[in-house]
Amino acid sequence: MPTRERVAAAVLLLFGLAGAVEAARLTVGEPSRPGPGFFPFWLAVALCLVSLALLALPPRGRPTTAPTTLEPAHRARAVGTLLAGVAYAFALEPLGFLATTFLFLAFLFRAAEPQPWVVSVALSVTTAVLTYVVFKMWLGVQLPSGPWGF
């Protein structure tokens, strides 16, 4: 694995370790009765394991010759994605989770990684609704309701 990828894996390992330590400071609980630190802790552990696996892999292939700067079109996509994330954070409370998540994902599927309209809408609706069902209905997490009550 080229040096750049090893450095990235090491940085992700550090983030995973820091996340695990901070999540452990919360009540982790157990699978039958998870605490607020349960999901972040196990997510951080998974990040550490993936990072360790990447670091353990032997170097393969030639070093990448990727350019160090982004082309203007790629830079515009990166900035657009960043701005969409900021807009998502600000729109979440006034518009509610479902509407904001749908709009955010639809934008990403169309602009950041272009997909046909049918695919963009279908994936956005499916992802937003499934996320809502899992977190709001199944796990009982409080999500912003917005003006429509959902």
Chimera marker file (.cmm) of the C-alpha trace (Angstrom):
<marker_set name="trace">
<marker id="1" x="0.000" y="0.000" z="0.000" r="1" g="1" b="0" radius="0.5"/>
<marker id="2" x="1.454" y="3.384" z="-0.933" r="1" g="1" b="0" radius="0.5"/>
<marker id="3" x="2.630" y="5.681" z="1.835" r="1" g="1" b="0" radius="0.5"/>
<marker id="4" x="-0.278" y="8.113" z="1.477" r="1" g="1" b="0" radius="0.5"/>
<marker id="5" x="-2.788" y="5.353" z="2.115" r="1" g="1" b="0" radius="0.5"/>
<marker id="6" x="-0.821" y="4.144" z="5.168" r="1" g="1" b="0" radius="0.5"/>
<marker id="7" x="-0.797" y="7.653" z="6.609" r="1" g="1" b="0" radius="0.5"/>
<marker id="8" x="-4.557" y="7.926" z="6.034" r="1" g="1" b="0" radius="0.5"/>
<marker id="9" x="-5.113" y="4.546" z="7.724" r="1" g="1" b="0" radius="0.5"/>
<marker id="10" x="-2.986" y="5.642" z="10.698" r="1" g="1" b="0" radius="0.5"/>
<marker id="11" x="-4.934" y="8.903" z="11.024" r="1" g="1" b="0" radius="0.5"/>
<marker id="12" x="-8.223" y="6.993" z="10.895" r="1" g="1" b="0" radius="0.5"/>
<marker id="13" x="-6.886" y="4.649" z="13.574" r="1" g="1" b="0" radius="0.5"/>
<marker id="14" x="-6.178" y="7.659" z="15.799" r="1" g="1" b="0" radius="0.5"/>
<marker id="15" x="-9.685" y="9.001" z="15.186" r="1" g="1" b="0" radius="0.5"/>
<marker id="16" x="-11.111" y="5.579" z="16.015" r="1" g="1" b="0" radius="0.5"/>
<marker id="17" x="-9.118" y="5.354" z="19.242" r="1" g="1" b="0" radius="0.5"/>
<marker id="18" x="-10.150" y="8.855" z="20.291" r="1" g="1" b="0" radius="0.5"/>
<marker id="19" x="-13.772" y="8.077" z="19.458" r="1" g="1" b="0" radius="0.5"/>
<marker id="20" x="-13.689" y="4.835" z="21.451" r="1" g="1" b="0" radius="0.5"/>
<marker id="21" x="-12.183" y="6.579" z="24.474" r="1" g="1" b="0" radius="0.5"/>
<marker id="22" x="-14.751" y="9.383" z="24.367" r="1" g="1" b="0" radius="0.5"/>
<marker id="23" x="-17.665" y="6.991" z="23.793" r="1" g="1" b="0" radius="0.5"/>
<marker id="24" x="-16.488" y="4.830" z="26.711" r="1" g="1" b="0" radius="0.5"/>
<marker id="25" x="-16.794" y="7.907" z="28.937" r="1" g="1" b="0" radius="0.5"/>
<marker id="26" x="-20.516" y="7.748" z="28.242" r="1" g="1" b="0" radius="0.5"/>
<marker id="27" x="-22.600" y="4.810" z="29.409" r="1" g="1" b="0" radius="0.5"/>
<marker id="28" x="-21.996" y="2.108" z="26.810" r="1" g="1" b="0" radius="0.5"/>
<marker id="29" x="-24.446" y="-0.418" z="28.245" r="1" g="1" b="0" radius="0.5"/>
<marker id="30" x="-25.017" y="-3.790" z="26.602" r="1" g="1" b="0" radius="0.5"/>
<marker id="31" x="-26.817" y="-5.000" z="23.474" r="1" g="1" b="0" radius="0.5"/>
<marker id="32" x="-30.092" y="-5.641" z="25.315" r="1" g="1" b="0" radius="0.5"/>
<marker id="33" x="-29.980" y="-2.218" z="26.999" r="1" g="1" b="0" radius="0.5"/>
<marker id="34" x="-27.652" y="0.126" z="25.096" r="1" g="1" b="0" radius="0.5"/>
<marker id="35" x="-26.553" y="3.411" z="26.599" r="1" g="1" b="0" radius="0.5"/>
<marker id="36" x="-25.790" y="6.672" z="24.788" r="1" g="1" b="0" radius="0.5"/>
<marker id="37" x="-22.209" y="5.558" z="24.129" r="1" g="1" b="0" radius="0.5"/>
<marker id="38" x="-23.094" y="2.139" z="22.684" r="1" g="1" b="0" radius="0.5"/>
<marker id="39" x="-23.318" y="3.015" z="18.990" r="1" g="1" b="0" radius="0.5"/>
<marker id="40" x="-20.397" y="5.495" z="18.949" r="1" g="1" b="0" radius="0.5"/>
<marker id="41" x="-18.180" y="3.042" z="20.840" r="1" g="1" b="0" radius="0.5"/>
<marker id="42" x="-18.770" y="0.126" z="18.474" r="1" g="1" b="0" radius="0.5"/>
<marker id="43" x="-18.531" y="2.376" z="15.436" r="1" g="1" b="0" radius="0.5"/>
<marker id="44" x="-15.139" y="3.595" z="16.692" r="1" g="1" b="0" radius="0.5"/>
<marker id="45" x="-14.035" y="0.000" z="17.328" r="1" g="1" b="0" radius="0.5"/>
<marker id="46" x="-15.026" y="-0.923" z="13.761" r="1" g="1" b="0" radius="0.5"/>
<marker id="47" x="-13.052" y="2.058" z="12.432" r="1" g="1" b="0" radius="0.5"/>
<marker id="48" x="-10.010" y="0.906" z="14.423" r="1" g="1" b="0" radius="0.5"/>
<marker id="49" x="-10.305" y="-2.652" z="13.082" r="1" g="1" b="0" radius="0.5"/>
<marker id="50" x="-10.586" y="-1.491" z="9.474" r="1" g="1" b="0" radius="0.5"/>
<marker id="51" x="-7.634" y="0.867" z="9.956" r="1" g="1" b="0" radius="0.5"/>
<marker id="52" x="-5.530" y="-1.911" z="11.477" r="1" g="1" b="0" radius="0.5"/>
<marker id="53" x="-6.440" y="-4.217" z="8.601" r="1" g="1" b="0" radius="0.5"/>
<marker id="54" x="-5.368" y="-1.555" z="6.093" r="1" g="1" b="0" radius="0.5"/>
<marker id="55" x="-2.092" y="-1.027" z="7.943" r="1" g="1" b="0" radius="0.5"/>
<marker id="56" x="-1.453" y="-4.783" z="8.067" r="1" g="1" b="0" radius="0.5"/>
<marker id="57" x="-1.921" y="-5.272" z="4.324" r="1" g="1" b="0" radius="0.5"/>
<marker id="58" x="1.307" y="-5.682" z="2.398" r="1" g="1" b="0" radius="0.5"/>
<marker id="59" x="2.099" y="-2.937" z="-0.133" r="1" g="1" b="0" radius="0.5"/>
<marker id="60" x="0.540" y="-3.773" z="-3.483" r="1" g="1" b="0" radius="0.5"/>
<marker id="61" x="0.831" y="-2.184" z="-6.862" r="1" g="1" b="0" radius="0.5"/>
<marker id="62" x="2.664" y="0.924" z="-7.838" r="1" g="1" b="0" radius="0.5"/>
<marker id="63" x="2.337" y="4.169" z="-5.951" r="1" g="1" b="0" radius="0.5"/>
<marker id="64" x="-0.528" y="6.231" z="-7.256" r="1" g="1" b="0" radius="0.5"/>
<marker id="65" x="0.232" y="9.181" z="-9.448" r="1" g="1" b="0" radius="0.5"/>
<marker id="66" x="-2.910" y="11.066" z="-8.536" r="1" g="1" b="0" radius="0.5"/>
<marker id="67" x="-2.661" y="14.820" z="-8.927" r="1" g="1" b="0" radius="0.5"/>
<marker id="68" x="-2.164" y="16.763" z="-5.716" r="1" g="1" b="0" radius="0.5"/>
<marker id="69" x="-4.768" y="19.369" z="-6.669" r="1" g="1" b="0" radius="0.5"/>
<marker id="70" x="-8.349" y="18.871" z="-7.765" r="1" g="1" b="0" radius="0.5"/>
<marker id="71" x="-9.509" y="19.766" z="-11.231" r="1" g="1" b="0" radius="0.5"/>
<marker id="72" x="-11.985" y="22.690" z="-11.264" r="1" g="1" b="0" radius="0.5"/>
<marker id="73" x="-14.986" y="20.398" z="-11.864" r="1" g="1" b="0" radius="0.5"/>
<marker id="74" x="-14.000" y="18.142" z="-8.960" r="1" g="1" b="0" radius="0.5"/>
<marker id="75" x="-13.302" y="21.147" z="-6.758" r="1" g="1" b="0" radius="0.5"/>
<marker id="76" x="-16.780" y="22.518" z="-7.521" r="1" g="1" b="0" radius="0.5"/>
<marker id="77" x="-18.338" y="19.165" z="-6.552" r="1" g="1" b="0" radius="0.5"/>
<marker id="78" x="-16.357" y="19.072" z="-3.311" r="1" g="1" b="0" radius="0.5"/>
<marker id="79" x="-17.371" y="22.629" z="-2.393" r="1" g="1" b="0" radius="0.5"/>
<marker id="80" x="-20.991" y="21.926" z="-3.376" r="1" g="1" b="0" radius="0.5"/>
<marker id="81" x="-21.053" y="18.831" z="-1.189" r="1" g="1" b="0" radius="0.5"/>
<marker id="82" x="-19.593" y="20.759" z="1.738" r="1" g="1" b="0" radius="0.5"/>
<marker id="83" x="-22.119" y="23.580" z="1.310" r="1" g="1" b="0" radius="0.5"/>
<marker id="84" x="-24.957" y="21.051" z="1.032" r="1" g="1" b="0" radius="0.5"/>
<marker id="85" x="-23.856" y="19.536" z="4.352" r="1" g="1" b="0" radius="0.5"/>
<marker id="86" x="-23.869" y="22.966" z="5.985" r="1" g="1" b="0" radius="0.5"/>
<marker id="87" x="-27.298" y="23.738" z="4.494" r="1" g="1" b="0" radius="0.5"/>
<marker id="88" x="-28.552" y="20.360" z="5.775" r="1" g="1" b="0" radius="0.5"/>
<marker id="89" x="-27.451" y="21.232" z="9.307" r="1" g="1" b="0" radius="0.5"/>
<marker id="90" x="-29.242" y="24.605" z="9.193" r="1" g="1" b="0" radius="0.5"/>
<marker id="91" x="-32.411" y="23.267" z="7.518" r="1" g="1" b="0" radius="0.5"/>
<marker id="92" x="-32.827" y="20.233" z="9.782" r="1" g="1" b="0" radius="0.5"/>
<marker id="93" x="-34.766" y="22.008" z="12.554" r="1" g="1" b="0" radius="0.5"/>
<marker id="94" x="-37.093" y="24.175" z="10.438" r="1" g="1" b="0" radius="0.5"/>
<marker id="95" x="-37.877" y="21.570" z="7.742" r="1" g="1" b="0" radius="0.5"/>
<marker id="96" x="-37.679" y="18.378" z="9.798" r="1" g="1" b="0" radius="0.5"/>
<marker id="97" x="-35.627" y="15.231" z="9.399" r="1" g="1" b="0" radius="0.5"/>
<marker id="98" x="-37.489" y="13.507" z="6.555" r="1" g="1" b="0" radius="0.5"/>
<marker id="99" x="-37.787" y="16.486" z="4.203" r="1" g="1" b="0" radius="0.5"/>
<marker id="100" x="-34.256" y="17.750" z="4.832" r="1" g="1" b="0" radius="0.5"/>
<marker id="101" x="-32.690" y="14.314" z="4.488" r="1" g="1" b="0" radius="0.5"/>
<marker id="102" x="-34.588" y="13.656" z="1.263" r="1" g="1" b="0" radius="0.5"/>
<marker id="103" x="-33.489" y="16.992" z="-0.255" r="1" g="1" b="0" radius="0.5"/>
<marker id="104" x="-29.880" y="16.527" z="0.875" r="1" g="1" b="0" radius="0.5"/>
<marker id="105" x="-29.612" y="13.015" z="-0.542" r="1" g="1" b="0" radius="0.5"/>
<marker id="106" x="-31.381" y="13.978" z="-3.778" r="1" g="1" b="0" radius="0.5"/>
<marker id="107" x="-28.852" y="16.783" z="-4.242" r="1" g="1" b="0" radius="0.5"/>
<marker id="108" x="-25.929" y="14.441" z="-3.584" r="1" g="1" b="0" radius="0.5"/>
<marker id="109" x="-27.263" y="11.785" z="-5.952" r="1" g="1" b="0" radius="0.5"/>
<marker id="110" x="-27.789" y="14.371" z="-8.709" r="1" g="1" b="0" radius="0.5"/>
<marker id="111" x="-24.904" y="16.810" z="-8.258" r="1" g="1" b="0" radius="0.5"/>
<marker id="112" x="-22.066" y="15.180" z="-6.369" r="1" g="1" b="0" radius="0.5"/>
<marker id="113" x="-22.267" y="11.776" z="-8.048" r="1" g="1" b="0" radius="0.5"/>
<marker id="114" x="-24.705" y="12.168" z="-10.972" r="1" g="1" b="0" radius="0.5"/>
<marker id="115" x="-27.473" y="9.569" z="-11.125" r="1" g="1" b="0" radius="0.5"/>
<marker id="116" x="-30.670" y="9.519" z="-13.202" r="1" g="1" b="0" radius="0.5"/>
<marker id="117" x="-33.672" y="11.303" z="-11.643" r="1" g="1" b="0" radius="0.5"/>
<marker id="118" x="-35.573" y="8.083" z="-11.005" r="1" g="1" b="0" radius="0.5"/>
<marker id="119" x="-32.611" y="6.550" z="-9.183" r="1" g="1" b="0" radius="0.5"/>
<marker id="120" x="-31.946" y="9.749" z="-7.220" r="1" g="1" b="0" radius="0.5"/>
<marker id="121" x="-35.535" y="10.101" z="-6.026" r="1" g="1" b="0" radius="0.5"/>
<marker id="122" x="-35.959" y="6.387" z="-5.274" r="1" g="1" b="0" radius="0.5"/>
<marker id="123" x="-32.731" y="6.148" z="-3.278" r="1" g="1" b="0" radius="0.5"/>
<marker id="124" x="-33.397" y="9.421" z="-1.454" r="1" g="1" b="0" radius="0.5"/>
<marker id="125" x="-36.922" y="8.424" z="-0.415" r="1" g="1" b="0" radius="0.5"/>
<marker id="126" x="-35.863" y="4.911" z="0.573" r="1" g="1" b="0" radius="0.5"/>
<marker id="127" x="-32.867" y="6.062" z="2.605" r="1" g="1" b="0" radius="0.5"/>
<marker id="128" x="-34.735" y="8.878" z="4.364" r="1" g="1" b="0" radius="0.5"/>
<marker id="129" x="-37.729" y="6.690" z="5.248" r="1" g="1" b="0" radius="0.5"/>
<marker id="130" x="-35.655" y="3.703" z="6.393" r="1" g="1" b="0" radius="0.5"/>
<marker id="131" x="-33.454" y="5.949" z="8.522" r="1" g="1" b="0" radius="0.5"/>
<marker id="132" x="-36.557" y="7.555" z="10.031" r="1" g="1" b="0" radius="0.5"/>
<marker id="133" x="-38.131" y="4.162" z="10.770" r="1" g="1" b="0" radius="0.5"/>
<marker id="134" x="-34.969" y="2.776" z="12.372" r="1" g="1" b="0" radius="0.5"/>
<marker id="135" x="-34.081" y="5.793" z="14.500" r="1" g="1" b="0" radius="0.5"/>
<marker id="136" x="-37.466" y="7.378" z="15.300" r="1" g="1" b="0" radius="0.5"/>
<marker id="137" x="-39.817" y="4.413" z="15.450" r="1" g="1" b="0" radius="0.5"/>
<marker id="138" x="-37.575" y="1.486" z="16.352" r="1" g="1" b="0" radius="0.5"/>
<marker id="139" x="-34.925" y="3.106" z="18.566" r="1" g="1" b="0" radius="0.5"/>
<marker id="140" x="-37.060" y="6.008" z="19.810" r="1" g="1" b="0" radius="0.5"/>
<marker id="141" x="-34.506" y="8.711" z="18.947" r="1" g="1" b="0" radius="0.5"/>
<marker id="142" x="-35.845" y="12.271" z="18.905" r="1" g="1" b="0" radius="0.5"/>
<marker id="143" x="-35.649" y="13.664" z="15.364" r="1" g="1" b="0" radius="0.5"/>
<marker id="144" x="-36.693" y="17.166" z="14.259" r="1" g="1" b="0" radius="0.5"/>
<marker id="145" x="-40.328" y="17.129" z="13.115" r="1" g="1" b="0" radius="0.5"/>
<marker id="146" x="-40.610" y="20.242" z="10.991" r="1" g="1" b="0" radius="0.5"/>
<marker id="147" x="-43.835" y="22.069" z="10.071" r="1" g="1" b="0" radius="0.5"/>
<marker id="148" x="-45.573" y="18.941" z="8.718" r="1" g="1" b="0" radius="0.5"/>
<marker id="149" x="-45.197" y="16.908" z="11.906" r="1" g="1" b="0" radius="0.5"/>
<marker id="150" x="-42.723" y="14.347" z="10.524" r="1" g="1" b="0" radius="0.5"/>
<link id1="1" id2="2" r="1" g="1" b="0" radius="0.2"/>
<link id1="2" id2="3" r="1" g="1" b="0" radius="0.2"/>
<link id1="3" id2="4" r="1" g="1" b="0" radius="0.2"/>
<link id1="4" id2="5" r="1" g="1" b="0" radius="0.2"/>
<link id1="5" id2="6" r="1" g="1" b="0" radius="0.2"/>
<link id1="6" id2="7" r="1" g="1" b="0" radius="0.2"/>
<link id1="7" id2="8" r="1" g="1" b="0" radius="0.2"/>
<link id1="8" id2="9" r="1" g="1" b="0" radius="0.2"/>
<link id1="9" id2="10" r="1" g="1" b="0" radius="0.2"/>
<link id1="10" id2="11" r="1" g="1" b="0" radius="0.2"/>
<link id1="11" id2="12" r="1" g="1" b="0" radius="0.2"/>
<link id1="12" id2="13" r="1" g="1" b="0" radius="0.2"/>
<link id1="13" id2="14" r="1" g="1" b="0" radius="0.2"/>
<link id1="14" id2="15" r="1" g="1" b="0" radius="0.2"/>
<link id1="15" id2="16" r="1" g="1" b="0" radius="0.2"/>
<link id1="16" id2="17" r="1" g="1" b="0" radius="0.2"/>
<link id1="17" id2="18" r="1" g="1" b="0" radius="0.2"/>
<link id1="18" id2="19" r="1" g="1" b="0" radius="0.2"/>
<link id1="19" id2="20" r="1" g="1" b="0" radius="0.2"/>
<link id1="20" id2="21" r="1" g="1" b="0" radius="0.2"/>
<link id1="21" id2="22" r="1" g="1" b="0" radius="0.2"/>
<link id1="22" id2="23" r="1" g="1" b="0" radius="0.2"/>
<link id1="23" id2="24" r="1" g="1" b="0" radius="0.2"/>
<link id1="24" id2="25" r="1" g="1" b="0" radius="0.2"/>
<link id1="25" id2="26" r="1" g="1" b="0" radius="0.2"/>
<link id1="26" id2="27" r="1" g="1" b="0" radius="0.2"/>
<link id1="27" id2="28" r="1" g="1" b="0" radius="0.2"/>
<link id1="28" id2="29" r="1" g="1" b="0" radius="0.2"/>
<link id1="29" id2="30" r="1" g="1" b="0" radius="0.2"/>
<link id1="30" id2="31" r="1" g="1" b="0" radius="0.2"/>
<link id1="31" id2="32" r="1" g="1" b="0" radius="0.2"/>
<link id1="32" id2="33" r="1" g="1" b="0" radius="0.2"/>
<link id1="33" id2="34" r="1" g="1" b="0" radius="0.2"/>
<link id1="34" id2="35" r="1" g="1" b="0" radius="0.2"/>
<link id1="35" id2="36" r="1" g="1" b="0" radius="0.2"/>
<link id1="36" id2="37" r="1" g="1" b="0" radius="0.2"/>
<link id1="37" id2="38" r="1" g="1" b="0" radius="0.2"/>
<link id1="38" id2="39" r="1" g="1" b="0" radius="0.2"/>
<link id1="39" id2="40" r="1" g="1" b="0" radius="0.2"/>
<link id1="40" id2="41" r="1" g="1" b="0" radius="0.2"/>
<link id1="41" id2="42" r="1" g="1" b="0" radius="0.2"/>
<link id1="42" id2="43" r="1" g="1" b="0" radius="0.2"/>
<link id1="43" id2="44" r="1" g="1" b="0" radius="0.2"/>
<link id1="44" id2="45" r="1" g="1" b="0" radius="0.2"/>
<link id1="45" id2="46" r="1" g="1" b="0" radius="0.2"/>
<link id1="46" id2="47" r="1" g="1" b="0" radius="0.2"/>
<link id1="47" id2="48" r="1" g="1" b="0" radius="0.2"/>
<link id1="48" id2="49" r="1" g="1" b="0" radius="0.2"/>
<link id1="49" id2="50" r="1" g="1" b="0" radius="0.2"/>
<link id1="50" id2="51" r="1" g="1" b="0" radius="0.2"/>
<link id1="51" id2="52" r="1" g="1" b="0" radius="0.2"/>
<link id1="52" id2="53" r="1" g="1" b="0" radius="0.2"/>
<link id1="53" id2="54" r="1" g="1" b="0" radius="0.2"/>
<link id1="54" id2="55" r="1" g="1" b="0" radius="0.2"/>
<link id1="55" id2="56" r="1" g="1" b="0" radius="0.2"/>
<link id1="56" id2="57" r="1" g="1" b="0" radius="0.2"/>
<link id1="57" id2="58" r="1" g="1" b="0" radius="0.2"/>
<link id1="58" id2="59" r="1" g="1" b="0" radius="0.2"/>
<link id1="59" id2="60" r="1" g="1" b="0" radius="0.2"/>
<link id1="60" id2="61" r="1" g="1" b="0" radius="0.2"/>
<link id1="61" id2="62" r="1" g="1" b="0" radius="0.2"/>
<link id1="62" id2="63" r="1" g="1" b="0" radius="0.2"/>
<link id1="63" id2="64" r="1" g="1" b="0" radius="0.2"/>
<link id1="64" id2="65" r="1" g="1" b="0" radius="0.2"/>
<link id1="65" id2="66" r="1" g="1" b="0" radius="0.2"/>
<link id1="66" id2="67" r="1" g="1" b="0" radius="0.2"/>
<link id1="67" id2="68" r="1" g="1" b="0" radius="0.2"/>
<link id1="68" id2="69" r="1" g="1" b="0" radius="0.2"/>
<link id1="69" id2="70" r="1" g="1" b="0" radius="0.2"/>
<link id1="70" id2="71" r="1" g="1" b="0" radius="0.2"/>
<link id1="71" id2="72" r="1" g="1" b="0" radius="0.2"/>
<link id1="72" id2="73" r="1" g="1" b="0" radius="0.2"/>
<link id1="73" id2="74" r="1" g="1" b="0" radius="0.2"/>
<link id1="74" id2="75" r="1" g="1" b="0" radius="0.2"/>
<link id1="75" id2="76" r="1" g="1" b="0" radius="0.2"/>
<link id1="76" id2="77" r="1" g="1" b="0" radius="0.2"/>
<link id1="77" id2="78" r="1" g="1" b="0" radius="0.2"/>
<link id1="78" id2="79" r="1" g="1" b="0" radius="0.2"/>
<link id1="79" id2="80" r="1" g="1" b="0" radius="0.2"/>
<link id1="80" id2="81" r="1" g="1" b="0" radius="0.2"/>
<link id1="81" id2="82" r="1" g="1" b="0" radius="0.2"/>
<link id1="82" id2="83" r="1" g="1" b="0" radius="0.2"/>
<link id1="83" id2="84" r="1" g="1" b="0" radius="0.2"/>
<link id1="84" id2="85" r="1" g="1" b="0" radius="0.2"/>
<link id1="85" id2="86" r="1" g="1" b="0" radius="0.2"/>
<link id1="86" id2="87" r="1" g="1" b="0" radius="0.2"/>
<link id1="87" id2="88" r="1" g="1" b="0" radius="0.2"/>
<link id1="88" id2="89" r="1" g="1" b="0" radius="0.2"/>
<link id1="89" id2="90" r="1" g="1" b="0" radius="0.2"/>
<link id1="90" id2="91" r="1" g="1" b="0" radius="0.2"/>
<link id1="91" id2="92" r="1" g="1" b="0" radius="0.2"/>
<link id1="92" id2="93" r="1" g="1" b="0" radius="0.2"/>
<link id1="93" id2="94" r="1" g="1" b="0" radius="0.2"/>
<link id1="94" id2="95" r="1" g="1" b="0" radius="0.2"/>
<link id1="95" id2="96" r="1" g="1" b="0" radius="0.2"/>
<link id1="96" id2="97" r="1" g="1" b="0" radius="0.2"/>
<link id1="97" id2="98" r="1" g="1" b="0" radius="0.2"/>
<link id1="98" id2="99" r="1" g="1" b="0" radius="0.2"/>
<link id1="99" id2="100" r="1" g="1" b="0" radius="0.2"/>
<link id1="100" id2="101" r="1" g="1" b="0" radius="0.2"/>
<link id1="101" id2="102" r="1" g="1" b="0" radius="0.2"/>
<link id1="102" id2="103" r="1" g="1" b="0" radius="0.2"/>
<link id1="103" id2="104" r="1" g="1" b="0" radius="0.2"/>
<link id1="104" id2="105" r="1" g="1" b="0" radius="0.2"/>
<link id1="105" id2="106" r="1" g="1" b="0" radius="0.2"/>
<link id1="106" id2="107" r="1" g="1" b="0" radius="0.2"/>
<link id1="107" id2="108" r="1" g="1" b="0" radius="0.2"/>
<link id1="108" id2="109" r="1" g="1" b="0" radius="0.2"/>
<link id1="109" id2="110" r="1" g="1" b="0" radius="0.2"/>
<link id1="110" id2="111" r="1" g="1" b="0" radius="0.2"/>
<link id1="111" id2="112" r="1" g="1" b="0" radius="0.2"/>
<link id1="112" id2="113" r="1" g="1" b="0" radius="0.2"/>
<link id1="113" id2="114" r="1" g="1" b="0" radius="0.2"/>
<link id1="114" id2="115" r="1" g="1" b="0" radius="0.2"/>
<link id1="115" id2="116" r="1" g="1" b="0" radius="0.2"/>
<link id1="116" id2="117" r="1" g="1" b="0" radius="0.2"/>
<link id1="117" id2="118" r="1" g="1" b="0" radius="0.2"/>
<link id1="118" id2="119" r="1" g="1" b="0" radius="0.2"/>
<link id1="119" id2="120" r="1" g="1" b="0" radius="0.2"/>
<link id1="120" id2="121" r="1" g="1" b="0" radius="0.2"/>
<link id1="121" id2="122" r="1" g="1" b="0" radius="0.2"/>
<link id1="122" id2="123" r="1" g="1" b="0" radius="0.2"/>
<link id1="123" id2="124" r="1" g="1" b="0" radius="0.2"/>
<link id1="124" id2="125" r="1" g="1" b="0" radius="0.2"/>
<link id1="125" id2="126" r="1" g="1" b="0" radius="0.2"/>
<link id1="126" id2="127" r="1" g="1" b="0" radius="0.2"/>
<link id1="127" id2="128" r="1" g="1" b="0" radius="0.2"/>
<link id1="128" id2="129" r="1" g="1" b="0" radius="0.2"/>
<link id1="129" id2="130" r="1" g="1" b="0" radius="0.2"/>
<link id1="130" id2="131" r="1" g="1" b="0" radius="0.2"/>
<link id1="131" id2="132" r="1" g="1" b="0" radius="0.2"/>
<link id1="132" id2="133" r="1" g="1" b="0" radius="0.2"/>
<link id1="133" id2="134" r="1" g="1" b="0" radius="0.2"/>
<link id1="134" id2="135" r="1" g="1" b="0" radius="0.2"/>
<link id1="135" id2="136" r="1" g="1" b="0" radius="0.2"/>
<link id1="136" id2="137" r="1" g="1" b="0" radius="0.2"/>
<link id1="137" id2="138" r="1" g="1" b="0" radius="0.2"/>
<link id1="138" id2="139" r="1" g="1" b="0" radius="0.2"/>
<link id1="139" id2="140" r="1" g="1" b="0" radius="0.2"/>
<link id1="140" id2="141" r="1" g="1" b="0" radius="0.2"/>
<link id1="141" id2="142" r="1" g="1" b="0" radius="0.2"/>
<link id1="142" id2="143" r="1" g="1" b="0" radius="0.2"/>
<link id1="143" id2="144" r="1" g="1" b="0" radius="0.2"/>
<link id1="144" id2="145" r="1" g="1" b="0" radius="0.2"/>
<link id1="145" id2="146" r="1" g="1" b="0" radius="0.2"/>
<link id1="146" id2="147" r="1" g="1" b="0" radius="0.2"/>
<link id1="147" id2="148" r="1" g="1" b="0" radius="0.2"/>
<link id1="148" id2="149" r="1" g="1" b="0" radius="0.2"/>
<link id1="149" id2="150" r="1" g="1" b="0" radius="0.2"/>
</marker_set>
